[in-house]
Amino acid sequence: MDDMQLLREWIRATAEPWDDVESVVSRPETPQETPPESPCLRAVTADATVVAVGSSTRAAREPAVSAHLIVRFLVEAMGFRAVLLEGDDAKSAELAEYLLTGRGEPREILADARSFWRTEETLDVVTWLRSYNKAHPDDPVRIVEADDPHGASGQGDLSTIEQHLAATVVRWHERTGDAIVYWGGIAHTAVGSQRVVTQHTDRETQRNAGSRLRERFGDAYRSIGITFHHGTLHHGAVSFHGAVSFDGGGAFDVPAPPVDYAEHALSAAGLPPYLLDLRAAAPEPVRRWLDAPTRTRLIGPHYDPDNDAAYHLSGQSPAEWFDAVVHIPTVTPQRRFAE
């Protein structure tokens, strides 16, 4: 048995089915039932202070629903009481008020937020959090707020953004003692002490927020990556490199990843969506793959599907970046608000 076959067999034996994604995305309404027990997710997040859930794209439905399910599990089963929604500090402040008091209309709050928040999937998370707080008024979940809601989130150079994200999490925990779910992009949440971000011809190497949070919280910071093999995204979610904007009127296909991407190996097991604990016992050839530097897909504000290999995260290994991954074979567009 060669090393890649051994890796495939290890994934098949170790992965936990992530079937809830398939059932939730097959119907349009917000999921209301309590997520079922997940032994793998419980093990990955046990004794954690901060669990970061980072997706390789903010434009696909299945990763967003996966993040929703993880948020719900951590709130209901693990006692987490704060959620950081990465990317728009000003809107986070408005949503924080809504979650605690019910004042305001969440769709209206999100309507002029950053583009990747203007989706039914984000609204589903916010609506569920408010419903949880109504049922638990003495033990509510809060939205993490930055000290300056008009500060560096999404602004400034990448180093400033990374420092701001990490500082926001640290300060909130120090003030409240809350365990925090951090939902954001994989470039920020992965443990990237030597993270390399490549977007077309732009290439930046620097330490990210996840690395800073691992340094601050140690093993109590857990990183879950959400990856996918191929699928379809909505034009309005990202723009092609160099373009100013899209009219939001169509979709484009993301091809299968190059063979040297982690997603290629993760998909080779031939499984439907699954959750995989990268810390699980593994034979030496598998451990070498987990510990070897690789690339993983990264679709940020700009993307060109005809040049897919030019958009990635690199510089470290899967086991360095993540404690676990949710891997999804095929993704579909998020349901964006009508313009």
Buried (B, 14 or more C-beta within 10 A) or exposed (E): EEEBEBBBBBBEEBBBBBEBBBEBBEEEEBBEEEBEEBEBBEBBBEEBBBBBBBBBBBBBBBBBBBBBBBBBBBBBBBEBBBBBBBBBBBBBBBBBBBBBEEEEEBEEBBBEBBBBBBBBBBBBBBBBBBEBBEEEEEEBBBBBBBEEBEBBBBEEEBEEBBBBBBBBBBBBBEEEEBBBBBBBBBBBBBBBBBBBBBBBEEEEEBBBBBBBBBEBBEEBBBBBBBBBBBBBBBBBBBBBBEEEEBEBEEBBEBEEBEEEBBBBBBBBBEBBBBBBBBBBEBEEBBBEBBBEEBBBBBBBBBBBBEEBEBBBBBBBBBBBBBBBBBBBBBBBBBBBBEE
